[in-house]
Amino acid sequence: MRELRPGVWHWQAPHPDWGEEEWWPELVSSYAVELGDDFVLFDPLAVPDELRERATAVVLTAPYHERDARGLGLPVHTPPADTWQDWVEKFGVDPEKVRGMESEDLAWLRAGEGTGEFHGPGPWPFGMEAHAGREENDLVLWLPSIGAIVSGDSLSDFGDGLGIQMGGRKHLTPADVAARLRPLLDLPVELVLPAHGEPTDRAALEAALA
């Protein structure tokens, strides 16, 4: 764990569901940020005790980043899980094979087994603004109070530097995603905090969205 700047912490931990067949590295990143009176954990996994004791809420950049969210017992703010119609659109699967199915992502939260709210692109709690990445529920969160963005899988570093990651999505191209995210360059972004990869800076963001 390290404090990147006053009020912003980063750490990495091995993802429990990782396997050799995965295209993403085993170590994933989590963050803790002081936002006003709140102490918010982003995509948390293996939270250090000294940060966990202070935490007041969890924020997820994507529904499949729930990681340790359930066990922390804190309010969770997250994009909604995919529907079967989303799978058809995003991955081109045969609708007859998935019709009526439900995602396992955050099923416990949808069932009322925790406290939380689902949000899409636009204004979020804690003074944040959410931007859609490769999909409406894989977000890049703008935190104006610290001049930082926290990014889900759409902007990740899987070992070759920060870049757009499609993860098998077929409904958009990388160029489409870059165009969708380019308004971020109009913001005074100084710090880029990806869920996969090390924290980086504005120059890396500009290169990824070029």
N, C-alpha and C positions, 0 to 999 in steps of 0.2 A: 504494500500500500504506500502511496506517496501523495502528498498534497501538491497539486499542480500550481496552485496560486491560493491565496487566502480564501477559504470556504469552498474549495473544489478538490475532491479526492478521487483517485483512480486506483483500481487494483484488477488483477487478473486471476482466473481460476480455471481448472480443467472442467469442461462441460461433461456432466455425467452421462449424456446420451451420445457422446462422440464415439465414432468408430473409424477404422482405417479406410473405409470406403467413402467417408465424407470428403467433400471438396473444400471444407473450411477448416482452419487450424483448431486444435483441441482447446487451446487457451482462449477464453473470451473475456471481454472487458466489462466492468461495471463501474458506476460512478456514484458519488454522493455529493450533493450540492446544497449549500445554504441559500434558500430563496425566501427572503423576508424572515418571518417567524417560523418557517418550516424547514425541515432537514429532509431532503428528498433523495431516495435511492432510485437510480435508473438501471433497469435491466439487472437486478441484483442477483448475484450468485456468490455463496460463501462470504457473506458480509463480515468484515472484521468486527469484533465485539465492541470496540470503542465507537464505531460508527452506528452499529445496530442499536445501541443504547440511546442514541440521540434521534433516530429516525422517526418521522411522523407520517410518511406516506411513501408509496411505491409508484413509479411511473414506468410503463413499458412502451418501447418504441414500436413493438409489433406483438400480436397476441401469442405468437409462438416463442416469445422471449420471456415467458412467465418464470422460468428458472426457479428461484426460491420464493417467489412472491407469496404463494399460499401459506407457507410456513412462518412467514414473518408476522402475520396477524395484523397488518396495517391496511389502511384504505388503499385501494389499487386504482390507478387511472390508466386506461389502456384503450387502444383501438379495438374494435369488435373482431371476433373470429370470422373466418371465411364461412360462407354458406356453400352448399353443393353447387349452386349456380355460379359462384365465384370460381370454383375449381374448373368448371366447364369453360368459362371465359378465359381464365388465366393460363390454364395448362392444356386446353384443347382435349380434355378427356371426354369419353363417350357419356353423354348425359344419362343413358339408361343404366350405366354401371354405378352411378353415384346418386341418382335421384332420391331425395328424401334423407340422405345421410347428413349427420352433423359432425362438425369438427370436435376433436377432443380438447382443443386449445381453450383454456379457461372455462371448461364445462362446469367446474365447481363454482366459479363466480357467477355464471349465468343461472345456476341452480340456487343461488342465494346463500351459499355456504361461506361467503365473505362479504366484506363491504367494498364497494367500488363503483366506478362510473365508466361508461364507454363513450369515447369521443372520436370524432373524425377530424379531418383537416380544418384548421381555423383556430379560434381562441381556445386555450386550455387553461386549467387552473394554474396557480402559482405564477401568473404573468407570462406564460409561455404562448407561443404561436406554433401550430403544427402545419407542416407542409407535406403533401403526399409525395411519396417516392415512386417506386415501380408499381405501387398499388395504393389504394386509399387507406389501407390499414398497415402499411409499412412506412413509417413516418420519419421525418427529420424535424426535430423540435428546436425552435429558436428560443434561447434564454437571454433576453436583452440585458438583464441586470448584470450578467457576467460576460457578455459579448461572445457567447458560445452557442454552437449547435450540438445536439446529441442525435446521432443517426442510427437508425436500424440497419437492416441488411442492404438496403438500396445503395448506401454509401459505406463501403467496408474495405478493409485491407486484409486480403486473404494471403498475403505474402509478397505481393507485387506492387505495393503502394496503394493509397486510397483510390478507389475507382467504383464505377457503377457495377453492381452485381445483380444479374437477372434471376438466378436460381431456377432456371427452367421456365420462367414465365414467357408466354408467347403472344400476349395481347399488346405488348409494347416492345420497342427496340431500345437499346442503350441510348441512342440519340434522342428518342422520345423522352426518356427519363431525365437526361441531361437538360433538355429544354424545359421540362417541368420544374426542375430544381434551380435553374439559372437565376431566378429572382433572389435567391439567397445571396448572390453576389452584390445585390444592392443594399444589403444589410452590413453593419459594421462588425462582421464576424472576425474574431481574432483566434478563437480556439475551436477545434473540431474534435468531438469526442465520439468515436465510433464504437458500436457494440462489439465489433470484430476488428482487432488491430489496436495499435498504440495511439494515444492522443496526438494530434498534429495541428497544423496551422492553416491560415488562410491561403497560403501559396499552394498547399496540397489540394484544397477545395477548388481553387481556380483551375488547377491542372485537371482535376477529375471532371469538371464541368465544361471544359474547353470544347 
